[in-house]
């Protein structure tokens, strides 16, 4: 099974929980490469010029983005424990596949933001997308 097939399996019926729940979607290989290269070039060129992240863009690591989604509490239900395990499996897979090249980009203003998880594996670029609602 290749990286994209594994990601599709890991994200099947998996939603990112924020103030609203949106699915984690795998972007197809061809579109992922095209979009990821463009995104990385824009971010890199903007950052070089201003030494800051472009306005309206937040860049974070996987652990930070998925922190709440992977947390299990004493009072967590079986469903919540299963969901946390699935998110942890996804994060572990992405880290193993992409190493340090994986990043989460949030675009937009509050309350709704678009999120792209972008990395480069041995097979090429991978990309997931979702939305978050933050107030």
Protein Blocks (a to p, Z undefined) as FASTA:
>chain_A
ZZklmmmmmmgopacddfbdcddddddfklmmmmmmmmmmmmmmmmmmnopacehiacdd
fklmmmmmmpccfklcfklmmmmmmmmmmmmmmmmmnmmmbccddedddfbdcddddddd
fkbccddddddddZZ
